[in-house]
Amino acid sequence: MSAHTPDSARPGPDETGARPRVVLDAGDIARALTRITHEILEKNRGSDDVVVLGIPTRGVELGRRVADRMSQVETRPVPYGSLDITMYRDDLRLKPARALERTEIPVDLDDKVVVLVDDVLFSGRTIRAALDALGDLGRPRAVQLAVLVDRGHRELPIRADFVGKNLPTALSEQVKVHVADHDGADEVLIESARTEEAR
């Protein structure tokens, strides 16, 4: 797999004339996910009672990769699913509702350790919505958060337990995570923009 999107497929200059900057390539992402996997297993002393839930859209693919890596290390399947938080967002009245994604809960969550996986941690509002959604699905013993990128600018007191890359950014910038299943390549880009959806 190529580490970078071909130049012909990459977005051109934005309104400022700047091209998106690659901050993580495919190899960087693979190493970050492997490190996150081992940190999860170390913190929880293995995978007993651990359930991995990816947050759509790209958190689903990243979560699947983490669960696959955990299963390989532990030589047994680690339950994995997805958690759509669309209807729990606090900005529904401000923005058009996006299409609902799939929620798949592989096991009863009561007394389990749920590891939420997302691509970018920004304001914290997506994770707040995920916690609200989890509250309607069961009572986990603990909830942990793994993110590929923490870009700062938190608006809520939420922090990730496992971070692939801390990436200081300006509010005028966008962080774009691409994964092969959706975008044809694995990479993280920074590009200039006037606005960005709060994550």
VEXDRENPA-242575 format. One record per residue (C-alpha): residue number from 1; chain; y, z, x. Coordinates in steps of 0.25 Angstrom, whole numbers. Layout:
BEGIN
nr; kette; py; pz; px
NUM; A; Y; Z; X
...
# end
This chain:
BEGIN
nr; kette; py; pz; px
1; A; 0; 0; 0
2; A; 14; -3; 5
3; A; 23; 8; 9
4; A; 35; 1; 3
5; A; 38; -7; -9
6; A; 41; -22; -4
7; A; 56; -24; -3
8; A; 55; -35; -13
9; A; 50; -24; -23
10; A; 59; -13; -19
11; A; 72; -11; -28
12; A; 84; -18; -22
13; A; 97; -11; -18
14; A; 103; -2; -29
15; A; 117; -2; -34
16; A; 122; 4; -21
17; A; 116; -7; -13
18; A; 105; 2; -7
19; A; 91; -1; -7
20; A; 81; 10; -11
21; A; 76; 18; 1
22; A; 61; 21; 3
23; A; 59; 36; 7
24; A; 44; 37; 5
25; A; 34; 26; 6
26; A; 20; 25; 2
27; A; 15; 33; 14
28; A; 25; 44; 12
29; A; 21; 45; -2
30; A; 6; 46; 1
31; A; 9; 57; 11
32; A; 18; 65; 2
33; A; 7; 65; -9
34; A; -4; 69; 1
35; A; 5; 80; 6
36; A; 8; 84; -9
37; A; -7; 84; -12
38; A; -10; 94; -1
39; A; 1; 103; -4
40; A; -4; 104; -19
41; A; -18; 107; -14
42; A; -13; 117; -4
43; A; -4; 124; -14
44; A; -15; 125; -25
45; A; -26; 127; -15
46; A; -33; 115; -20
47; A; -33; 107; -33
48; A; -40; 118; -42
49; A; -32; 118; -56
50; A; -22; 107; -50
51; A; -18; 96; -60
52; A; -8; 85; -55
53; A; 1; 79; -65
54; A; 10; 67; -62
55; A; 23; 65; -69
56; A; 26; 51; -73
57; A; 29; 41; -68
58; A; 26; 41; -53
59; A; 22; 56; -53
60; A; 10; 51; -60
61; A; 5; 42; -48
62; A; 10; 52; -38
63; A; 2; 63; -45
64; A; -11; 55; -46
65; A; -10; 53; -31
66; A; -8; 68; -28
67; A; -20; 71; -37
68; A; -29; 60; -31
69; A; -25; 66; -17
70; A; -29; 80; -22
71; A; -42; 75; -27
72; A; -45; 69; -14
73; A; -42; 82; -6
74; A; -49; 91; -16
75; A; -61; 81; -18
76; A; -60; 83; -33
77; A; -51; 78; -44
78; A; -37; 84; -47
79; A; -33; 83; -61
80; A; -21; 73; -62
81; A; -12; 68; -74
82; A; 2; 65; -78
83; A; 13; 72; -86
84; A; 23; 64; -93
85; A; 36; 72; -95
86; A; 45; 62; -103
87; A; 46; 70; -115
88; A; 49; 83; -108
89; A; 61; 77; -100
90; A; 75; 84; -103
91; A; 82; 71; -102
92; A; 75; 64; -114
93; A; 88; 64; -122
94; A; 96; 58; -111
95; A; 87; 47; -107
96; A; 78; 37; -115
97; A; 64; 42; -116
98; A; 55; 35; -106
99; A; 41; 31; -110
100; A; 31; 43; -110
101; A; 21; 43; -99
102; A; 7; 48; -99
103; A; 3; 63; -98
104; A; -11; 65; -94
105; A; -16; 80; -92
106; A; -29; 79; -85
107; A; -33; 94; -88
108; A; -29; 106; -95
109; A; -16; 111; -87
110; A; -18; 126; -91
111; A; -19; 134; -78
112; A; -18; 122; -69
113; A; -9; 119; -57
114; A; -1; 107; -62
115; A; 5; 98; -51
116; A; 16; 89; -56
117; A; 18; 77; -48
118; A; 31; 69; -49
119; A; 38; 58; -40
120; A; 52; 64; -39
121; A; 58; 78; -41
122; A; 72; 77; -44
123; A; 79; 85; -55
124; A; 67; 92; -59
125; A; 68; 88; -74
126; A; 55; 80; -74
127; A; 47; 92; -69
128; A; 54; 101; -79
129; A; 49; 91; -89
130; A; 35; 91; -83
131; A; 34; 106; -84
132; A; 38; 106; -98
133; A; 27; 95; -101
134; A; 17; 104; -94
135; A; 20; 116; -102
136; A; 16; 108; -115
137; A; 2; 104; -108
138; A; -3; 117; -103
139; A; 0; 129; -94
140; A; -3; 126; -79
141; A; -4; 137; -70
142; A; 6; 131; -61
143; A; 14; 118; -60
144; A; 17; 112; -46
145; A; 26; 99; -43
146; A; 23; 88; -33
147; A; 34; 77; -31
148; A; 34; 66; -22
149; A; 49; 67; -20
150; A; 59; 78; -22
151; A; 73; 72; -22
152; A; 81; 85; -25
153; A; 92; 87; -35
154; A; 84; 97; -44
155; A; 90; 100; -58
156; A; 79; 110; -61
157; A; 73; 121; -53
158; A; 60; 113; -50
159; A; 54; 111; -37
160; A; 42; 103; -32
161; A; 30; 110; -26
162; A; 26; 98; -18
163; A; 35; 87; -13
164; A; 32; 74; -6
165; A; 46; 72; -1
166; A; 59; 79; -3
167; A; 70; 68; -4
168; A; 84; 72; -4
169; A; 92; 62; -13
170; A; 106; 60; -19
171; A; 107; 60; -34
172; A; 112; 46; -33
173; A; 98; 42; -27
174; A; 85; 38; -34
175; A; 71; 42; -29
176; A; 61; 31; -33
177; A; 46; 34; -31
178; A; 37; 22; -32
179; A; 22; 23; -33
180; A; 13; 12; -31
181; A; 7; 12; -45
182; A; 20; 11; -52
183; A; 29; 4; -41
184; A; 20; -4; -32
185; A; 23; 6; -20
186; A; 24; 20; -16
187; A; 38; 24; -11
188; A; 50; 33; -14
189; A; 64; 26; -14
190; A; 78; 32; -14
191; A; 88; 23; -21
192; A; 103; 25; -25
193; A; 106; 26; -39
194; A; 117; 32; -48
195; A; 107; 39; -57
196; A; 93; 44; -58
197; A; 84; 50; -69
198; A; 82; 65; -66
199; A; 68; 69; -62
# end
